[in-house]
Amino acid sequence: MSETAPAGRGQWLRRLWSLGTGRFGIIVVAALLLTAIVAAFWTPFPPAQVDIAARWSAPGWPHLLGTDDTGRDILSLLMAGARTTIVVSLGAGLIATVLGIALAALGALTARWVRETVAVLIDVLVAFPVLLIAMMISAVWGGSLGVVIWAVGIGFGVNIARVTRSELRRVLRSDFVLAGRASGLSPAQNLWRHLLPNVAAVFIVQLSWAMAVAVLAEAGLSYLGFGAPVTEPSWGLLLSGLQQYISIHPLTVVWPGLAITVTVLGLNLLGDGLREATDPTLSRRTAASRLHVPGVVA
């Protein structure tokens, strides 16, 4: 039996879709995934195709978003860059997930000296911003997507562990966990059967924010030359190459900047929506506030 009665599988999804933040986040993530899948098989032009005769073409047919200083189609570059964004965000999210669960479990379920050591390690690592960790690792190991993925995954995995550890320690004091321990369940069985399901909501929210940070980190590091190599399509690289022409062709800089902004905003709002949709207390508080606001119909 869980500490709180969880909502049905479809109930929190319906609640998420009913929220403006959740709906916007779902649409943005779905559009990003669809773009990345389509770009794996088709783009209007080959992303690396150089056409000097078509350089600085204004938005129109056949270059819907125009071209850059070498005649490359900007829409094709953005579509190809979506694949890089997906790879970085999912890769960093996977690493953050594994590291976060491992550190949180060590910090909540092991012997006292192990818990204290893990707590000190987490506190030290949390003091360093994720982007700073990524820049330091990239400076040492060289710029590549793999380095960005590992740097962001490690950096945000520590943040996930810090939040999840606090939730695990709270759930550990619950009656159903004590009953499971008394019935002979091992710490690992208690973790998978009782503890993780009760912190899943917090974990999912943190994971969505980690993916948003990964997108921003990849773009920022690529812009500075520490991220994706020049042969890899990246929104950060595209923005870096076009920003020197911003006074002459300002519209070309808008497209990659807008793609980064909308994606990060969508993932962050998805995290906010998930937090509200999976937290019954917060949902009830929101509903009550609507009932007491004049002119708002619940």
N, C-alpha and C positions, 0 to 999 in steps of 0.2 A: 504494500500500500504506500502511496506517495504522500509527501507532506501536504501538498495541495492537490486538489482534484484537477488534473490537467484537462484542458479543453479537448474536444474531439479533434481528430486529425484535420478535418476540413473547416472546423469552426474558426481557428485562429487565422487560417488563410482567408476566409471570408471577411474576418475582422480587419486583416491587413489590407485587403483590397478596398474596404470601405473607408480607410483613412487616406487623406490626400497625399501624405508623405509616402505611405506604402505603395499607393497606386503609381505615383511618379517614379519611385525606385524600381518597381517591377517593370514598368514600360521601358525605362532607360537600360536596365540590365538585359531585358529581352531583345531590345534593338541592338545592343552591343554584341550579344551572342549571335544573333542572326547575321549581322554585318560580317563578323569574323568567319562564320561558316561559309557565307556566300563568297567572301574574298579568297577563301582557300581554293575555290574552283574558277572564279570569274571576277575580273575588275574591268571597268571600261577601257583602260589601257594598261599595258604592263607597267607596274609601279616604277621600274628602273629605266623605262624607255625615255631616252633623251631626244628631243626634237627642237633644235635651235630655231627652226623657222616658226615654231609655235610658242616661243618663250614670251611670258607675260601676257598670254591671251586672257581677255576679260571673260568673266563667267558667261556662259552661253553654250550653244551647240558647236562642237561635240564635247567641249570641256566645260562641264556644268558649273564647276567651282573655279575655273581658270587654271593657269599653269604657273610654274615657278620660273626661276632665272635660267634653268636649263631646258624648259619646255616639258617637264614632267607633269602629268595630270594630277592635280591636287586631290581630287576625289578618290582616285585610285590609290594614292599614297595614304590617305586617311583610312580607307577600307583595309589596306594591308597593315597599317599601324594598329587597327583594332585587334588583329590576331596577336600582335606583340603584347598589347594591353591585357588580353585575356590570359595569355601564357604567364605573364608576370603576376597578375592578381591571383590566379588559381594556384600557381606554384608557391608564392609567398603565403597564401592562405593555408595550403596543405602543411607547409613547414611550421607555421605558427600554430596550427591545430595540434600537431604531434608534440611539439615542444611545450605548448601551453598545458596540455593534458598531463604530460609527463612531470613537469615541474610542479603543477598544482597537486598531483597525487603524492609526489614526494614530500611536498610541504604540508600535507594534511594527514597522511596515513602512515608515515614511517616513525622511526624512533625519534625521541626528542632532539638529539644532537643533529640528526639529519634534517629535521624540520627547521632548526635554527640556522644551520648552514645554508639551506636553500633560501630561507627568508633573507639572509644577509646578501646572498648572491643576487636575488631578485631586486632587492632595494638598490644595490650598486648599479645594476644594469639599467634599471628604470630611470636612473638619474641622467642617462645619456639619451638624447633625442634619437628617434629612429633614423632620421635623415643623416644625422651626424655619424651614427654607426655605419650606415651604408656608405657614406663618403670615405670614412677611414678604411673600411674593407676594400672598397674599390680602388683607393689610392695605393694600397699594398699589393693587391692581387691583379690589378688592371681592370679596365672597364669591360664588362660583358653582361649579358642578361642573366647568366647564372649567378654572378656575384650580386647583382641587384636582388634577385629572388631570395638568395640565402641571407643577405644582409637585412632585408625588410622582414623576412620570415622570422629570423632570430630576434630582431628588435621588437617586433610586435608580439611574438610568442611569449616574451617575458611579460609584456603588459597583460596579455590574456591570462597568464599564470597568476599574476598578482590579483586580478579580479576574481578569477575562478577559485583560487585558493581560499579567499575569504568566504565565498559562498559554500564551498565544500566544508569548511570548518563549522559553519552555521548549521548545515544539514546534518553533520556528524552527531550533533546533540539531539537529533530528532528520535522519537520513540521507535519508529519503524527501522531505523538504522541500528539502534541498540538491540532491538528484537532480532534482527538478522544476525548480528554478531553473537547474540546468546544462542541462536539456533545452530551455530557452527559454520556460518558463512565466512570464507576467507576474506581478507581485505580487498583482493582483486574482484571477488564475486560481489561484495558489497558495493564496490566502485561502479561496476557495470550495471548491476541490477537496481540500485537505489540512488547512488550519489549523482552519477552523470545525468540521468533523466531529469533530476531536480535542478540542475544548473545549466541544462541545455539552452534555455531561453537566453540567459546571460551570455553564454558562450557564443551562440549564433549571432547575437548583436555585435559582440566584440569582433567576431570574424568578418562581418560585413564592413566594419570600420577598418580592419586590417587590410582588406582588399582595396579600399579607397586610398589608404596611405600608400599601398604598393603602386597604384596607378600614378599618384602624385610623385612618389619617389623616383619611379622609372623615368617619368617625363623630366623631372628636375635634374637627375643625374645625367640623362642623355643630353639635355640642354647644355650642361657644364662640361660634357665630354667624358664623363665617368661611367656612362650607362651603356646603351646599345651601341654596337659597332656601326660604322657608317654604311656597311652593307645590309644592315637590318632595318626594315621600315619601322619608324618610331615617330610618335607625335612630338616627342621632345626634340628629336633631331630635326624634324621638319620645322618646328618653331624656331630652333636655334639658327637654321640656315636662312630663314626668311626674315628674321627680326632686323637684320642690317638694312633691309629694303623697306622698312616700315613707313618711312616718310614719303617714299615714292609709290609703293603699292601696299597701302595699309590693309586692304581687304584680304590679301593672301595670308596675313598673320592671324586674322580673325578665326579662320576655319580650324586650325589645330588648337588654338587657345580655347575655342568654344567646345571642341570635342573633349578636351581634358576637363574643362570646368563642368560640363553637363554630366560626364561620367562620374567624377568625384562627388558632385552634388547628389546624383542619383543613388550612389552606394551609401552615402552618409544618411540620406533621407530614408533609404530602405532600412538601415540600422535603427533609426528612430522609430519607424513604423513597426519593425519587428519587436522592439522593446515595449511599445505600447500594446501591440496585439497579443504578445505572449505573457504579459503581466496583468492578471485579472484585477489586482488592486488599482493599478494605474488606469485601466480601462473603465472601471467603475467610477473613479475620481473624475475622469474626463466626461463621462456621461452625466454625472451629477452637476458638473460645472455648466454643461449646456442647459440643464433644466433651470438653473438659476440665472442665466444670462437673458435679460429682456430681449425679445425679438428673435430668439433662437429656438427652433423647434427640435426637440430631441428625436 
